[in-house]
């Protein structure tokens, strides 16, 4: 059974930083494409960052240059470093695993974490 457990969310001022962690079990993160989604109130869930099993990363335009996705294979953990946070980054952030090694979107996502709240104040 796959479990993805996020942590690291919280309240931060605009311009601040956070690091989100996603500890995985029942899956090897280096064998799958992994991603971070977010969902703000009243908005659709959106993919903000992804990483393939080969280490290729991709970012939504809204977070490019501010967010960094990475993995620690020894810890079987996926991270999302959030920097220069803006109030519009406020959302619940979800870790997700793809059933493929090379691509993740809502169709290929096979497992979800429970989410962690990030709130950015002005």
N, C-alpha and C positions, 0 to 999 in steps of 0.2 A: 504494500500500500504506500503510495507516494504522499509525502507530507512536505509542505513548504511553509516555513514559519518565519514571518517577517518580524523585524524589530528595528528600533532606532528612530521611529517617528517622534514628533513632538511639536512644541510651539517655539518658533524662532522669529526674530525680527527680520524685516526685509534687508537683504544684503548678507545675511548670515549663511551658515552651512550646516548640513546634516549628512550623516552616512547611514543609509538603510542597509540592513543585512537580511539575507534570506537563507536560512539553514535548511538544507534539503536532506530527506531520507527516503529510501525506496527508489531513488533515482540517482544517477551519477551526472552531475551538472556538466562535466566535460564531454559527455556523450550526447548531449541534446542542445539545441538552441534554447536559450533562456531569455526572458524579457521582464521588464517592469512596465506595468500599465498604471494609469491613474484615472480616478473618476471624481470629478468635482460635483457638488450638488446641482442637480438639474441638467447635467451634461452627460454625454456618452462616455463610456470608458475608452481611453486612448492609449495606444502603445507609445511610450516615450523613449525607451531604450531597449536594445536587444544585442545579444552576442551569440555567435554561432559556436559550434564545437571547435572550429578552427581558430576562434578568437577574433573574428571579424565583428566589428561593432557598427551599430547604426542608431541614429538619434532622430527624434522629431525635431523639426526646425525650431520649435519654440524653446527647446532646451539645449540645442547644440552649442557647444562651447562652455556650458555651465554644468551639465551633468556628465558623469562618467560611470559606465558600467564595467564591472570586472568580476572575475571569479578567483577563488582560492580553492584549487582542486584538492589540496591536502585536507581542507576543512569542509569540502563539499558545500561551499557557500557562495552565493552570488551577492555582490554589493552594488549599491547605487550611491555614488557620491554626488551630493547636491550642493552647488555653490552659487553665490550671488543670487540667493533666492528672492523671488518676487511674490507679491500677494496673490497673483494669478496661479502660482504653483500650489496653492492650497488645495488639497484633495486627499482622498484615501489612495494609497499606493499599494499595488498588488504585484507580487512576484508570480511568475508563470513559467511553466515548462512546455516546450513544444514536443510533439511526437516525431519531429524531424530533427536532423542535426544541423540544418543549414538555413532554416527560415521559421519565423514565428509571426503569427497574426491570430485573430480570434478564431479562424477556422482550424488552424493547426495546434492551438493551445489545448493541451490535454489535462493540465493540472493547474490549480490556482491556490495561492496562499489566502489567508483570512484577511489580509490587508492591515496597513498601519497608517494612522492619520498624520498628515503633515499640515500644520497650520502656520502660515506666514503672516505676521502682523506688520502694519505700516508704521 
